[in-house]
Structure formats: structure tokens, C-alpha cells
Amino acid sequence: MALARPKGEKVDSAVRVVSNYNITALFPYSILNRFIAIVAGERAMTDSVDELRSKVEQYRSDGLNTQQIADEMSLSQTTIKWLSSGGVGSEDRPEDIRIGWRSIAVKAGRIEAISYVFCDIIEEEIGEDVDTVVGISINGIAFAQAVGGQMDLDIAISRSISDDGGGHISEVFAAVEGKRCVVIDDVLSGGTTMTKTVNNLRAAGADVKLCLVLANKSHRDEIEGVPLRGLVRVVTV
């Protein structure tokens, strides 16, 4: 692949051209930086615990489970369970960071722009040793579709069906048996979802090569022995 970079930028900050499209022409380099800033929490999250608890209760009344509520609120499942339990003491309050990336999610072109970075990381980590990109439902699907289109890969979908770790690989999309897979999601908190996804894929006969997330809220660099890469790492210090 050729490289394109903004005038005056060093080579190590270059953005790759994928599928003959120059991303710096379609999306100015400053916008990519803006996207990363958004993911890192530039947009302030000012909801109080009571407001968060109210949202959790509303989602439960709508029929969502803990996993799905965590996806909607970009919080860990541990935090959602704590909010559901009515916990109020600071001593048992889990540490968490709420990630807001709706400014990216609402525009298909912005999803595509971020996916170019995912493609570059895939090439850096495993080269062409991949057949299938697996999107974790629901927030990883759009990124998986964009990456699959840019790299001409099969696309598979993994979804959780219970809070106790049960999962399902959709039969509507590509099969994963015998395939070399890259898994994509939006946010990794405690790693529960990614861990069970890797295990479910292996049980289905897949060879999981790499896990990718938009934001990694942990200090982890691997999941079940599989390398984990995030576009940004967001942790408390």
C-alpha cells in the first residue's frame, strides 16, 4: 500500500491509503485527531449516579440485559450490576470511565475513517494472515463491515445471548470454522465480552489472530492469549 501524509508531517504519523482511496483527501488529518479526542472522553460526561441508575432502570424496563445496557452506556458490566443493585457506598463503587463516541457513530463516513486505522493495525500485527473479521454485536458491527469492505474479508457476527457468558455466532453471516479471525468491538472494560467471544469462536473452530477495540479501558494487552490493540487506552492513574 502507498502512504499519504499531511504536508509537514513525519513519516511515522502517516495515514495509509487503503483500496486506492486517500483518506487524507476524504477526511482531513485534523479530523482524525478530533475523532481520537472524542473517544478519549473529550465530550464531558456529567451524569450523576442517580441519573445513570435511572437510565439502567429504563433500559431494563425496555427488556435489555446487563450486556446490552453496558453496550448502550459504554460502561462495564460490573458497573451496570452495581447501579442495578442500588449500591451507594464509595467503598464498593467500581472504578470505571464512561466513553462517549456518538459523534463518530452517527456518520457512516466517520466509521469508515476510523476503520482505516484498524486496517493499518491489522496489517502491522498479522499482515495478510486473516480471512474473516468478526464484529461483536452491536457496536462492533459497523467497524467490522467497514474493515471487511476495505480488506476484502468475510464478515461474521458474534452476539451475547445471556449475562452468564452464553454467546452465538450468527449463521446469517460467514461461518468461522477453519477461518483466521480478527475480532472488533467498540470499548473493552473488564474484558468479559471479548473473552467469551474469543472462547466461542475457538469452540466454533476459528483461529483468533487479533482483538481490536476503539477504546481500551484496561491495562490488558491480550485476551486469552490473543493480542489486544486499542486505538486509545483510557485508564485511571
N, C-alpha and C positions, 0 to 999 in steps of 0.2 A: 504494500500500500504506500502511496505517496504521503508526504507530510505537508501540511499547510499551517502556517503560524502567523499571528498578527505582526505587523511591522514593528521591529524593535524588540520583539520577544526572543528569549533564548530558545535553543533547540529543545531543551528538556521541558519546556512549557508548551510545546507544540500540540496541536489537536490533529488527530489523524483524519484523513479523508477516506470515508468508507463508501463502497458501492458507487464510486465516481461522483459523490456529492461533497462539495466543500462546505463543511459545517460552519466555518468562519464567515462564509458568504451568506448562508441561510440564517445563521444566528450569531450576531456579533459576540466576540470573545468576552466582552464585559458582561453580557447576559448570562453566559455560562457561570461566571464567577458569582453573579447575582443568584442563580439557582442554588449553588452550593451554600451561599449565605442563608438562603431561606431554609434549606434543610437543616442547617446548623442551629436554627431557632431564632433567626433574626426577627421574625414576627413574634412579638411578646405574647406569652400565654398567661393570662391574668385570671383565669377561672379559679375560684376558691374551692376548697374541698367539698363544701356543700353543693356548689354548682356542678362539680364533677360527679358527685354522688347522685344528684338529680338526673344527670344525663344517663348514668348507668342504669338507674331505675327505669327511665323511659325506654332505653334500648331493650331491657329485659321484658318490659310490657309489650314491646313490639315483636318478641319472640327470638331475639338474638341470644346466643350463648356467650360464655366468657371469652372464648377465642374471637368471635366475631365482634364483640364490643371492644376488645383490645385493638383489633384492626381499625375500627372506626375512630377510636380516640388516640391511636398511636401511643398507647401505654402498655406496660407489661401485664400479662395475665395475673401476676401476683398483686399488682396494684388494683386491678379491677376486682379481684376477690376481696381485697382489703376494703375497698369502697363499698362493696356489696354487704360486707359484714357489719357495717356501721362503726368500724374502728375509728377512734378519735384520739387515742394517745399517741404522742410523738415517739414513744419508745417502740411501738410496734408498727409504725408507719414505714412502708417500704421506700427505699430510695428509687426515684425514677425521674425521667426527663421526658416531657411531652414534646414530640416532634411535629411541627406543622409544615406540610409540604403541598397544601392545596393549590398554591399559586402555580405549581408545576402540574398538578393532576388535572386541572380544568382545561388544559390546552394540549391537543394531540402533538403539536409541533414541539412543545416543551418536553413531553415524554420522549419524543424521538431524539431531541438534542441530548438529553441525559443518557439515552441508550447508546449513543456513540462512545461515551466514556466507558460504559460497560463492555462494549465490543473491544475497546483498546485493552482493557484489563484482562479479558478472556485471552486475547492474543498474547499478551505478556506472560500470563500464568501457564497456559496449556497449549498455545499455538492452535493447530488445527485438530487437536485431539478431542473433538466434540461432535456429536451428531444431533443432539436434542437439547433445547432449552426448556426448562420446567418453570412455569410461573405458579407461585403459591397464591391461591385464591384468598382474598380477591385483589389485594393491592399489588401483587407481583405480576398479574396477568398482562397488563398494558406494557410493562417493560419487557416481558418475555416475548410478546408479539413483535415489538419494535426490533429487539435484538435478533429474533429469528428471521425477520424480513431482511435485515441488513447483512446477516451472515449466511443466509440461505439454509437455515436449520429447521428440523422438525420442531413442533411445539407441543408440549404436554402440559396438563394442568393438574395440580395437586390441591386437594381441599381437605380441611379438617371437618369431621362429622360428629365429634364429641369432645368434651372437655378432658377426657381421661387419656387422650393420645390417639384415639382412633382416626384414621385418615383414609382417603380414597383417591386413586389415580383415575381421572376421568377416561372412560372408554370412547368418548366422542372425539377426543384429540389423539395425538400419536401415542403408540404403545412405547414402553420404555425398556422392555426386555431386551437385553443384549446391547443396549444403547449407552453411549458415553454422554453423560448429562451434566449440564450446568443449571443450578437452581437459583432463582431470583425472587427476592421479596423486597418490600419497602423498608421496613425497620426491624432490626433484631434487638430485642430487650434481654430477656433471660436465656433465649435460645431454645425454648420449648418447642415452638412450631418448626423451626429449622431442623432440630434434632429428629423429631418424629417424621418429618418429610424425608430426610436422608435415609432413615431406617425403613420407611415404607417403600421408597424407591429401590433400595437394595433387596428388600423382600420380593419385589416385583421383577428382579433380575437386572436392574440397572447398575452401571458403573458410574458413581457420582464423582465427578472430577473437581468441581469448584462450586462454592456458595457465594452469591453476591447479594449485597443489600445497599440501599440508598444511604442509610444511616445505621451505624453500629453503636449501640448504647452500652456495649460491654467491653471488657478487655480481652475478649476471646479472639483468637486468630485461626481457629479451626473448629469444626463441628464433626464429632465422631471420626476424627482423622482426616477430614476433608478441609482443604484450605478455605478460609473465610476472608473475603475482601469487602470493605465498605467504601463508598465514595467519601464519606466523612465518618470520623469516630467522635461520638458525643458522650462524654463521661464526666462525672463529678470529680473534683480534685480536692 
